[in-house]
Amino acid sequence: MARLILNGKSAQLPSVREAVLACRECGNEIEVRVTWERGDAARLAEQAGHDGVERVIAGGGDGTVNEVVNGLMGLTPERRPGLGILPLGSANDLATSLGLPLESEPALASALDLPLRRIDVPRVDDWHFLNMATCGFGAEISSATPKTLKRLLGGGAYSLIGAVKAWNFQLYPGVLHWEGGERRVEVFMLAIGNGRQSGGGQALTPQATLDDGLLDVLLLHDVASVAGLRAMRRELATRPARGHYVDVFRTEGLAFEAEERLPVTLDGEPLHRHGLQVGISPGALMLAAPRDCALFSRPP
């Protein structure tokens, strides 16, 4: 049995209703639960595990997926259902990276039928995420982009807001710790990827995989001028392991001690922190994904 946890904003979409009916006509047993307010998706996902549901499907954008994941991670591993995704958001970064269909009927069928594959689940402090955490500039874009503009322009909304904010950027000083390293930096952007893209299609950690037990980190730092910003963008094209403005590395965990409050996003959901501790739980969740998906380092 599967249970679809559907973002309330999408509950009346004809394409979603038709997709559910089509899947039931094909013999699938699927229940639907609709969210009303923040926190509902996590609560409903946790309840599904207690009810013995085999597969939970998150119907919504990246934020809905994130909330469902946190509900599932509140369960013991033996009670934790597999996860499918019905992408209904403006960016759908994780679903796009996975190569999932974006039309409702084939997407729901895939969420029900694709094999479940074991993936890692990172966390910032006590909140889990699947795809990407960003701090600094990338987080500023996500929090500053109005939801109406996201719906109107899709991923292009992030590019538009980013272009505006780049001329008035802010750096966030602090100390970054990771396994075998420590460095004082002024962060322009810190991206911590389990998946590969964020912000409506920006490939921030293009080599990341969901099942390697590691976090892929992109650090953009110490930009003092608009000329430095341009130089950083040129350096970013080559992604050196240690550059003047760009660092790229992999780690099982890291921490950032910020000197001031900084914007953070987890799978596109905004929050603020004075610092953060990032870890990863290897193989903690089963995700419905294509057999040939590039986000996996091992075959199914």
N, C-alpha and C positions, 0 to 999 in steps of 0.2 A: 504494500500500500504506500502511496505517496501523498504528501500534503503540500499544497501550494500556499505559501505565505505571500500575499499580494499587497503591495503598497496601495493604500486606499485611493490615491490620486489616479490609479490606473484601473480601478475595479470596474468602471463603466465603459471602458474601451471596447467597442464591438469586436476588434481583432482578438482581444484576450478572451472574451466570452466564447467566440467561435473556436478558438484554439482549445479551450477546455472541453467543449462539446465534442470536437473532432477526436480528441484523445480518448474520451470516454467511449465514443462509438467504435474505436479500435480495440476496445476491451481493457483499457487501463483503468485501474481503480485510483481515483484522485480526488482528494478533498480540498476545499478552498477555505482559507481563513484570511480575512481582510483586516489590515491595520487601520487604526483611527488616529493614533498619536505616537510621538516618539517613545520608544521603549516597547511598543507592542510586538514588533518583529522578533526581538530577542526573547521576549516572554513566550511567544507562540512557538518559536523554534525549540526552546527548552521543554515546553509542554509536549511537543511532538515526540521528543526522545522518551519522556516518561510514558507516553501512550504506545510505545513500540512501533512507531512509524519507521519504515525502512529508508525512505528518501524524502528529504525536505527540499523544496524548490523555492528559491528566493526570487520573487517577481517584482522587479523594480530596477532602480539604478544602482550604482556602486555603493551608495550609502545604505540601501536596503540590504544588499549582500553583506556588507560589513556588520550590520546589526544582527542579522541571522547568524553569522559566524560567531559572534559573541554569545548568543544564546546557546549555540551548539557546544561551545567551549566551556560553558557552565555545567555541562553534563560529564559524567564519568565516561571514559573511552568506550566501554562496552555498551553504553546506552546511546552513544552518539550516532545519529543517522548520517547517511551520505548526503551530499549537497549537490543540487542541480541549480542552474541559473536560467531564468527567463529575463533577458535584458530589456528593460523598459525605460531607461534613463536617457539623459542627454549626451553623456560621454560614453558609458559602457566600456570603460578601458579594459577591465579584466576579461569580459566576454569577447571583445575584439581580439585581444592578445591570444586568447585560447582558440580562436577560430570558430566560435559558436555562431549559428545563424542569428540574425537580428530581427527577422520577421517572426511574429508571435507563434504561428502554428508550427513551423519547423523547429523553432527554438524550444518550445515546450516538449515536443516529441524527443528532441535531443536530450533535454534535461531528464526525461524519463528513461531513455533507452541507452544512452552512452555508458560505457563501462566506468565504474568508480575507480579512481586512481588516487593513491595516497600522496598527500602534499604536506608541506611544512606550514605552520601557522606562526608568524611573528607577532610580537606585542610591543607596545609602548607603555611602560609602566604596567598597569593592569588591564589595558584595553587592546584587544587583538585586531589584526588586520590581515588581509590576504594579499593585496596587490602592492601598495606603495604608501610609505609615509614620507611627507616632505616638511621641511622647516625653512622659514625665511621667505624668499621671493616666491617660490612655487606655491607656498601656503597662502601668501598674501593674495595671489591671483585667485585661488579657489574661493577664499572667503569674500573677496571684493566683487566677484562676478555675480550679478543678480540672477536669481533662478529663472525669471522671465526671459532674460537674455540667453541663458543656457538653453532653454527650450526653443527659442527662436533660431539661434545660430548653431546649436550643437557645440561640437568641439571648437568651432571658430570663435565662440565667445571668449574662451580662455586666451586665444592668441590676441584678440583685440584688447582685452584688459591688460595683458602682459606687455604689449607694445606701449601702452600709455604709462604703466607703472615703471617701466625700465628707465625712464628719464628722471625718475625721482626715487631711486632705489635706496634701501636702508640696509646696513650691515648689522649683524648680531654677534658681538664679541663673546668669547667664552673659551672653555677648554674641552677638547674632544678626546675621549679615551676609547681605545679599542684594544683587542688582544695584541699585545706586543707593541703598542704605540700610544703616545700621548702628544698632543699638539695644541698650542694656543692659536686660535684662528678668529678672524672676523668673517662670519658666515654670510655669504650672499644667498646660497641655497644649499641645503643638505637633503639629498634624496636617498631613501633606504628602500630598496626594491626586493620584493619576493617575486613579483611580476615585472613587466618591462616598461609599461607606458602609463602616463598619468596626464591629467589636464586636458583630456580630449584628444589624445593621440601623440603626446610628446614622449619620444623614446628616451627616457632618462637612464635606465639601466638595461641596455639592449641585450646583454649576455646572461641575464638572470634566469634561473630555472626554479620551479616550485618544489623540487624534491631533492635538493642537494645539501640541505641542512645549513645553508649559509645565506647571509644577507649581502646583496650587492649594493655598494655605497658609492654615490657620486657627491663629491664635495666641491663646490665653487666658492672661492674665498678671496679675501684681501684685495678687493677691487676698490681703488681710490678715486677713480674718475671715469667719465664717459669713455675716454680713450682706453682705459683699462678694461672697461666692460666690452669694448669691441675686441680687444686682444684676447680676453677670456673666451669670447665666442669663437674666435679662430682656433684657440687651443682646444676647445671642447670638441672640435671636429676630429681631432686625433686621439683624444682621451688618454693622455699619458698616465701611467701609474702614479707618478709624482711630478706635477708641473708647477709653474709659477702661480697659476690661478686655479688649476684643476687637479684633483686627486681622485683616483678610482681604486677601490680595493674591495676584498671580500672578508667577512668576519662572521663569527657566531654571535657577536653581541657588541654593543658600544653604548657610550653614555656621553651626553653633552651637558656641561655645566654652564648655563648661560648667565651673563651678567645682567640681563634684563628680560622681561617677559617677551616671548617670541611666538609668532603664529605657527601652528602645526596643522597638518591635515592627515587623517588616516583614511585611506580609500576615498578621498575627496571630502570627508566630513571635517569641518573646521573646529579647532579648539586652541587654547593658549596654554603654554607651560613656561616655567622659569628654568626648567631643565628636563631632561628625559633620559630614561634607561630603556634600552631596546634589547630584547632577547628573541629567541626563536624556539618553538617546540617542533622538532623534526617528526614528520609523518603523523601529525596529530589529527588529520581530517581526511575523509575520502571525498573526492570531487569528480563529478561527471565531466569527462573531457574526451576529445577525439584521440584515437590511438596514435595518430601521426602528429600530435600537437608538439610544437617546437619548445614549449615551456617546460618540458620534462627532459631530464638527463638520462632517464632509463626507459626502456620499453615497458608497456603495461604487462 
